[in-house]
């Protein structure tokens, strides 16, 4: 453990074995988990509030849960575990709130084919999660001859009718956030960062003078935009070299919101009953740059061809460029969208369980998650709150969880750490 939140902390530097207050490492780990989960809730609540949606129950829980982590408040491991799972419940609530707010504003998403090349003309690249920022950029660049390209978690924007209606939203450039330094350097236009998952440019980054940040984001040397006034971005985009006409190496498909998948429910059920679909895999989550994350690419490639893969968040960039084919017209790879669209995976699972008249844990469903930062922790807590069993998590265990806490989660929920794609598939299929 490491805690230095009070004046009496050990040696004046931090408690590392046990708290001087009496807090043990397991309680410290659960408090850290709770705080990380709250950060995820805050991110979703922030976006929902900007769209005019808020929930008093979510706000009240934020206050109660933060108070719960103060020094000398509660020393019960059971109460801490209860509060952590309550965090998952509230995160489910706020993801639903945000999902409804986005659909109200931008319409229900539909599957969209997204080009990965470039069009002739000046360009602006926009990354992050905030569709409001993208919408305003599209409005201000309408008729200017500037093309808009999405990057990272902004890819799912192409599926929403009120955003996709702009003809100058022409495609997606690049992949996940951890590749920004290389991909931003290759993009000749201006770059806009709307939310988290930004990598600070290095001193010699060739794009350092053409990156702009909004709202809570900021990078040293970048220019910050106030009030969504993109005039400086537009002016610089016009002054920079135009992009050539160039076909991409592949086309990406996104927009498989739970409403879309549930509209195919009868077809999916028939395919399952006929033995054409043997199992569903949820493979996705928050991605990072550490070596070893190719596990998720290999796993997706090795999933049997009579199985369907649902993916979500930036983890999808590990394999969403691959062609997985289809099963009776049902794509084998279904991109649900941004990390907050994990709500869609939950809704699909619940709906399928109702159709098959069984519990979610009785479905032919395997969940393999990639975690990196706080929103991924909040989503994991949501799945645990729902009682989902036998999930796999990787590529390494969260450092803030003690062996005892990880053991409790393993015993109570069957939570497992990933091993190798071959070994995990062998265990999943019972071979």
C-alpha positions in Angstrom: 0.0 0.0 0.0 1.0 3.6 -0.2 -1.0 6.3 1.6 0.1 9.8 2.6 -3.3 11.5 3.0 -2.8 12.5 6.7 -0.2 14.5 8.7 0.8 11.5 10.8 1.9 9.3 7.8 4.8 7.1 8.5 8.2 8.9 8.6 6.4 11.9 7.0 6.6 10.2 3.6 3.9 7.6 3.4 2.5 4.4 5.0 3.6 1.4 3.0 2.9 -1.6 5.2 0.0 -0.5 7.4 -1.6 2.8 8.0 -0.8 4.7 11.2 -4.6 5.2 11.4 -5.1 1.4 11.5 -6.0 1.1 7.8 -4.7 -2.2 6.4 -3.4 -2.7 2.8 -6.7 -4.4 1.6 -8.8 -1.4 2.8 -6.3 1.0 1.2 -6.6 -1.0 -2.1 -10.4 -0.9 -2.0 -10.3 2.9 -1.3 -8.0 3.4 -4.3 -10.3 1.2 -6.5 -13.3 3.3 -5.4 -11.5 6.6 -6.2 -10.5 5.3 -9.6 -14.1 4.2 -10.3 -15.3 7.6 -9.3 -13.0 9.2 -11.8 -14.7 7.0 -14.5 -18.1 8.1 -13.3 -17.0 11.7 -13.3 -15.9 11.4 -17.0 -19.3 10.1 -18.1 -21.2 12.5 -15.9 -19.2 15.4 -17.3 -20.1 14.5 -20.9 -23.8 13.9 -20.0 -24.0 17.3 -18.2 -22.7 19.1 -21.3 -25.6 17.5 -23.2 -28.0 18.7 -20.6 -28.5 15.5 -18.6 -27.7 14.9 -15.0 -28.8 12.5 -12.2 -29.1 13.5 -8.6 -28.4 9.9 -7.5 -25.1 9.9 -9.3 -24.2 13.3 -7.8 -25.1 12.2 -4.3 -23.1 9.0 -4.6 -20.0 10.9 -5.7 -20.2 12.9 -2.5 -20.8 9.9 -0.2 -18.1 7.7 -1.8 -15.4 10.4 -1.6 -16.3 11.0 2.0 -16.0 7.3 2.6 -12.3 7.3 1.6 -11.3 10.0 4.2 -8.9 9.1 7.0 -10.6 7.4 10.0 -14.0 7.0 8.5 -14.5 3.2 8.0 -12.3 0.2 8.6 -14.7 -2.6 7.5 -13.4 -4.7 4.5 -17.0 -5.8 3.8 -18.4 -2.2 3.8 -15.6 -1.2 1.4 -16.4 -4.0 -1.0 -20.0 -3.1 -0.8 -19.2 0.5 -1.6 -17.0 -0.5 -4.5 -19.8 -2.6 -6.0 -22.2 0.3 -5.5 -19.8 2.3 -7.6 -20.3 -0.2 -10.4 -24.1 0.2 -10.0 -23.8 4.0 -10.3 -21.5 3.8 -13.2 -24.1 1.7 -15.1 -26.6 4.4 -14.3 -24.4 7.2 -15.6 -23.5 5.3 -18.8 -27.2 4.9 -19.5 -27.7 8.6 -18.8 -25.0 9.5 -21.3 -26.2 7.0 -23.9 -29.7 8.4 -23.8 -28.4 12.0 -24.0 -26.2 11.3 -27.0 -29.1 9.5 -28.9 -31.5 12.4 -28.1 -29.0 14.8 -29.6 -27.5 12.9 -32.5 -30.0 10.1 -33.3 -29.7 6.4 -32.9 -26.5 5.1 -34.5 -26.4 2.8 -37.5 -23.6 0.7 -38.8 -21.2 2.8 -40.9 -18.3 2.1 -43.2 -15.5 4.5 -42.5 -12.7 5.3 -45.0 -9.1 5.4 -43.7 -7.5 7.2 -46.5 -7.5 10.9 -47.3 -9.4 13.3 -49.6 -7.9 16.1 -51.6 -8.0 19.3 -49.5 -7.0 20.8 -46.2 -7.8 18.8 -43.1 -8.4 18.9 -39.4 -8.0 15.8 -37.2 -10.1 15.5 -34.1 -9.6 13.0 -31.3 -11.2 12.2 -28.0 -14.8 11.4 -26.9 -16.7 14.7 -27.0 -19.3 14.7 -29.8 -20.4 18.3 -28.9 -16.9 19.5 -29.8 -17.0 17.6 -33.1 -20.5 18.9 -33.9 -19.4 22.5 -33.5 -16.2 22.0 -35.5 -18.3 20.5 -38.3 -20.6 23.5 -38.2 -17.8 26.0 -38.3 -16.0 24.3 -41.1 -19.0 23.8 -43.3 -18.4 25.2 -46.8 -14.8 26.1 -46.1 -13.3 23.2 -48.1 -11.7 21.7 -45.0 -12.2 18.0 -44.4 -12.6 16.6 -40.9 -11.0 13.3 -39.9 -11.7 11.4 -36.7 -9.0 9.7 -34.6 -9.1 7.2 -31.7 -12.4 7.2 -29.6 -14.0 9.7 -32.0 -14.4 7.0 -34.7 -17.9 6.0 -33.6 -19.2 9.5 -34.4 -19.5 8.4 -38.0 -22.5 6.2 -37.0 -24.7 9.0 -35.6 -27.0 10.5 -38.2 -26.8 14.1 -37.0 -23.0 14.0 -37.3 -22.6 11.7 -40.3 -24.9 14.1 -42.3 -21.9 16.5 -42.8 -20.3 15.5 -46.1 -16.9 16.9 -45.0 -16.7 14.4 -42.2 -14.7 12.2 -44.6 -13.0 9.4 -42.6 -10.8 8.2 -39.8 -7.0 8.8 -39.6 -4.9 6.6 -37.4 -5.7 4.2 -34.5 -5.6 4.4 -30.7 -4.4 7.2 -28.4 -1.0 5.6 -27.7 0.0 6.0 -31.3 -0.7 9.7 -31.4 2.9 10.9 -31.6 3.5 8.9 -34.8 0.1 9.4 -36.4 -0.2 13.1 -35.5 3.3 13.7 -37.0 2.1 12.1 -40.3 -1.1 14.2 -40.5 -0.3 17.5 -42.3 -3.2 19.5 -40.9 -4.3 21.0 -37.6 -5.2 18.7 -34.7 -7.9 19.1 -32.0 -7.9 17.2 -28.7 -11.3 17.1 -27.0 -10.9 14.9 -23.9 -8.6 12.6 -22.1 -6.2 10.0 -23.8 -3.8 12.7 -25.1 0.0 12.1 -25.2 2.0 15.3 -24.7 4.1 16.2 -27.7 7.9 15.9 -27.3 10.1 19.0 -27.7 10.9 17.9 -31.3 7.4 16.8 -32.3 6.6 18.2 -35.8 3.0 18.9 -34.8 3.7 20.8 -31.6 2.7 24.1 -33.0 -0.5 22.8 -34.6 -2.2 21.0 -31.7 -5.2 22.5 -30.0 -6.9 21.5 -26.7 -10.4 22.1 -25.3 -12.2 22.1 -22.0 -10.2 20.0 -19.4 -7.4 19.0 -21.8 -4.1 20.7 -22.1 -0.6 20.0 -23.3 2.6 22.0 -22.8 3.2 24.2 -25.9 -0.3 23.6 -27.3 -2.9 26.2 -27.9 -6.1 26.1 -25.8 -9.5 26.9 -27.3 -12.1 28.8 -25.3 -15.8 28.6 -25.9 -15.5 26.2 -28.9 -14.2 29.0 -31.1 -12.3 27.1 -33.8 -11.4 30.1 -35.9 -7.6 29.8 -35.1 -7.7 26.1 -36.0 -9.5 26.8 -39.3 -7.1 29.5 -40.2 -4.1 27.3 -39.6 -5.6 24.4 -41.4 -6.0 26.5 -44.5 -2.4 27.7 -44.3 -1.0 24.1 -43.9 -0.4 21.7 -46.9 -3.5 20.0 -48.3 -3.9 16.3 -48.1 -3.7 14.2 -51.3 -6.3 11.8 -52.6 -5.2 8.5 -51.2 -7.1 5.3 -50.6 -6.8 3.7 -47.2 -5.4 0.2 -46.6 -8.8 -0.9 -45.2 -12.2 0.3 -44.2 -13.5 0.3 -40.6 -17.0 -0.5 -39.6 -18.6 1.0 -36.4 -22.0 1.8 -35.0 -23.3 -1.5 -33.7 -25.2 0.1 -30.9 -27.3 -2.3 -28.8 -30.4 -1.0 -30.6 -28.9 -2.2 -33.9 -27.9 -5.6 -32.5 -31.2 -6.2 -30.8 -33.0 -5.4 -34.1 -31.2 -8.6 -35.4 -32.2 -10.6 -32.3 -34.4 -13.0 -34.2 -31.7 -13.7 -36.7 -29.1 -14.1 -34.0 -31.3 -16.5 -32.0 -32.0 -18.6 -35.1 -28.3 -18.8 -35.8 -27.6 -19.9 -32.2 -30.3 -22.5 -32.2 -29.1 -23.8 -35.6 -25.6 -24.2 -34.2 -24.2 -21.6 -36.6 -23.2 -19.3 -33.7 -21.5 -21.2 -30.9 -20.3 -18.4 -28.6 -20.1 -14.7 -28.2 -16.9 -13.0 -27.1 -16.6 -9.4 -25.7 -13.0 -8.4 -26.4 -12.2 -4.8 -25.8 -11.6 -2.1 -23.2 -9.0 0.5 -22.6 -5.7 0.1 -24.5 -2.2 1.0 -23.7 1.3 1.0 -25.2 3.0 -1.6 -23.0 4.3 -4.6 -24.9 2.2 -7.8 -24.5 -1.1 -6.3 -25.5 -0.9 -8.2 -28.8 -2.7 -10.9 -26.8 -6.0 -9.3 -27.8 -5.1 -9.4 -31.5 -4.1 -13.0 -31.3 -7.2 -13.9 -29.3 -9.5 -12.3 -31.7 -7.8 -14.0 -34.6 -7.9 -17.4 -32.9 -11.6 -17.2 -31.9 -13.4 -20.0 -33.9 -15.2 -18.8 -37.0 -18.5 -19.9 -35.6 -18.2 -17.2 -32.9 -19.2 -13.5 -32.8 -16.9 -10.9 -31.3 -18.3 -7.7 -29.7 -15.7 -5.0 -29.1 -15.8 -1.6 -27.5 -13.4 1.3 -26.6 -10.0 1.9 -28.0 -9.0 -1.7 -27.4 -10.8 -2.4 -30.7 -7.9 -0.9 -32.7 -5.9 -4.0 -31.9 -7.9 -5.9 -34.5 -10.7 -3.8 -36.0 -8.8 -3.5 -39.3 -9.0 -7.3 -39.8 -11.7 -9.0 -41.9 -13.6 -11.5 -39.7 -16.3 -12.2 -42.3 -19.9 -13.0 -41.3 -22.3 -15.7 -40.2 -25.5 -15.7 -42.3 -25.1 -12.0 -42.9 -24.3 -11.2 -39.2 -20.8 -9.6 -39.0 -18.5 -11.6 -36.8 -17.0 -8.4 -35.5 -19.4 -5.9 -34.0 -17.9 -2.5 -32.9 -20.2 -1.1 -30.2 -18.5 2.3 -30.0 -16.7 4.3 -27.3 -15.9 3.1 -23.8 -19.2 4.4 -22.5 -20.9 2.1 -25.1 -19.9 -0.8 -22.8 -23.5 -0.1 -21.7 -24.5 -1.6 -25.1 -22.7 -4.9 -24.4 -24.5 -5.1 -21.1 -27.9 -4.5 -22.8 -27.2 -7.1 -25.4 -26.3 -9.7 -22.8 -29.4 -9.0 -20.7 -31.7 -9.1 -23.8 -30.2 -12.4 -25.0 -30.6 -13.9 -21.5 -34.3 -12.9 -21.6 -34.7 -14.5 -25.0 -33.1 -17.7 -24.0 -34.8 -17.6 -20.6 -31.6 -18.0 -18.6 -29.2 -15.9 -16.6 -26.5 -13.9 -18.2 -23.9 -16.2 -16.7 -25.6 -19.2 -18.5 -25.2 -17.6 -21.9 -22.5 -18.8 -24.3 -20.6 -15.6 -23.6 -17.0 -14.9 -22.6 -15.8 -11.5 -21.6 -12.1 -10.7 -22.0 -11.2 -7.1 -20.9 -8.2 -4.9 -21.5 -7.7 -2.3 -18.8 -5.5 0.7 -18.7 -7.0 3.7 -16.8 -9.8 4.8 -14.6 -12.9 4.5 -16.8 -12.0 0.9 -17.5 -12.0 0.3 -13.7 -15.5 1.8 -13.4 -16.7 -0.5 -16.2 -15.2 -3.6 -14.5 -17.0 -2.6 -11.3 -20.3 -2.3 -13.2 -19.9 -5.9 -14.5 -19.0 -7.1 -11.0 -22.1 -5.3 -9.6 -24.2 -7.2 -12.2 -22.7 -10.5 -10.9 -21.0 -11.4 -14.2 -18.8 -14.4 -13.6 -15.6 -15.8 -15.0 -14.4 -12.6 -16.8 -10.7 -12.4 -17.8 -8.7 -9.2 -17.3 -5.3 -8.2 -18.5 -2.7 -7.8 -19.7 -1.4 -7.5 -16.1 -3.3 -7.2 -12.8 -4.0 -3.7 -11.5 -1.2 -2.7 -9.2 -3.5 -1.0 -6.8 -5.2 -4.3 -5.9 -3.6 -6.4 -3.1 -3.4 -10.2 -3.5 -6.1 -10.5 -0.9 -8.6 -8.2 -2.7 -7.8 -9.9 -6.0 -8.4 -13.2 -4.3 -11.8 -12.1 -3.0 -12.8 -11.0 -6.5 -11.6 -14.3 -7.9 -13.5 -16.3 -5.2 -16.7 -14.3 -5.4 -16.8 -13.6 -9.2 -14.4 -16.0 -10.8 -12.3 -13.1 -12.1 -9.3 -14.4 -13.8 -6.1 -12.9 -15.3 -5.4 -13.7 -18.9 -2.7 -16.2 -19.7 -2.2 -17.0 -23.4 -4.8 -17.0 -26.2 -4.5 -20.7 -26.7 -4.7 -21.6 -23.0 -7.6 -19.2 -22.4 -9.6 -20.5 -25.4 -8.9 -24.1 -24.3 -10.3 -23.2 -20.9 -13.3 -21.3 -22.3 -14.4 -24.2 -24.5 -13.6 -26.8 -21.9 -11.1 -28.7 -24.0 
